[in-house]
Amino acid sequence: MSRKVLINLATGLEDPERVTVAFLVGGATLQRGAAVAMWLTKEAVRLGLPGHAEAIACDGCPPLSRLFEQYADGGGQLLICPIWFTARKLDEGAIVANASIAGATPMLEWLGEDDAAIFSY
């Protein structure tokens, strides 16, 4: 298993199934001991705000709020793209504890030279 995993999530709650899959992969990866960051772009930036990760993607799917909490509790980071966040006029002071504003350069710095896997949803 790679020591770092980056999940690129460009979809928000307009497609809760994709968001659910991203958090399922992130949570499972954290359980295997890897460092995980989810880079939020486009509508996904809203997931970095409290109370926004609220959906059930399908009958039988786990609630996104539970997956979101498990991801945070497991040490998963949210890197929020400043371009999309600013374009939506969102409040940087209101982001959740495991999130930070981070553009492409900080995201690449997080990846570093380590062996990494990248998933995109």
C-alpha positions in Angstrom: 0.0 0.0 0.0 1.2 3.5 -0.8 2.2 5.6 2.2 0.1 8.5 0.9 -3.2 8.6 -0.9 -4.7 11.7 -2.5 -8.4 11.7 -3.4 -9.3 14.4 -5.9 -13.0 15.1 -5.4 -14.6 17.6 -7.8 -18.2 16.6 -7.2 -20.4 17.8 -4.3 -23.8 16.8 -3.2 -25.1 17.1 -6.8 -23.8 13.5 -7.0 -23.9 12.0 -3.5 -22.9 8.6 -4.8 -19.5 9.9 -6.0 -19.0 11.7 -2.7 -19.9 8.5 -0.8 -17.4 6.5 -2.8 -14.7 9.0 -2.2 -15.2 8.9 1.6 -15.5 5.1 1.6 -12.1 4.9 -0.1 -10.6 7.5 2.1 -11.8 5.8 5.3 -10.7 2.4 4.2 -7.3 3.7 3.3 -6.9 5.4 6.6 -7.7 2.1 8.3 -4.8 0.5 6.4 -2.4 3.1 7.9 -1.8 5.4 5.0 -1.9 9.2 5.2 -4.9 10.5 3.2 -5.8 13.9 1.9 -8.9 14.7 -0.1 -8.4 17.7 -2.5 -11.8 19.4 -2.8 -12.5 21.3 -6.0 -15.5 22.7 -7.8 -18.8 22.0 -5.8 -16.9 19.7 -3.5 -15.4 22.7 -1.7 -18.7 23.0 0.2 -17.9 19.7 2.0 -15.3 21.6 4.0 -18.0 23.5 5.8 -19.8 22.2 8.9 -23.0 20.5 8.4 -22.7 20.2 4.6 -21.8 16.5 4.4 -25.4 15.4 4.9 -26.8 13.0 2.4 -27.7 9.3 1.9 -26.7 8.3 -1.6 -28.8 5.2 -2.0 -31.0 2.8 -0.2 -28.6 0.8 1.9 -25.7 3.3 1.6 -24.2 4.6 4.8 -25.0 8.2 5.7 -22.4 10.6 4.4 -22.3 12.3 7.8 -21.0 9.1 9.4 -18.4 8.5 6.7 -17.3 12.2 6.9 -16.9 11.9 10.7 -15.0 8.6 10.4 -12.7 10.1 7.9 -12.0 13.1 10.1 -11.6 10.9 13.2 -9.1 8.7 11.4 -6.9 11.6 10.5 -8.1 12.3 7.0 -7.3 15.8 5.7 -9.4 18.0 3.5 -7.5 20.3 1.2 -9.8 23.0 -0.2 -9.0 24.6 -3.5 -9.0 28.4 -2.9 -10.1 29.3 -6.4 -13.4 27.4 -6.2 -13.9 28.3 -2.5 -13.5 32.0 -3.2 -15.6 31.9 -6.4 -18.5 30.6 -4.3 -18.0 33.4 -1.7 -17.7 30.9 1.2 -16.3 31.8 4.6 -12.7 30.6 5.2 -13.2 31.1 8.9 -16.0 28.5 9.0 -14.2 25.4 7.6 -14.1 22.2 9.6 -11.2 21.3 11.8 -9.5 18.8 9.5 -9.7 21.2 6.5 -7.3 23.8 5.2 -7.3 26.1 2.2 -4.7 24.6 -0.2 -4.2 25.2 -3.9 -2.4 23.0 -6.4 1.1 23.8 -5.1 0.4 23.0 -1.4 -1.4 19.9 -2.5 1.6 18.8 -4.5 3.9 19.6 -1.6 1.7 17.4 0.6 2.3 14.6 -1.9 6.0 15.2 -1.9 8.3 12.6 -3.3 6.7 9.7 -1.4 5.1 6.7 -3.1 1.5 7.9 -3.6 -1.7 6.6 -5.1 -4.3 9.1 -6.5 -8.0 8.5 -6.9 -10.3 10.9 -8.7 -14.0 11.2 -8.3 
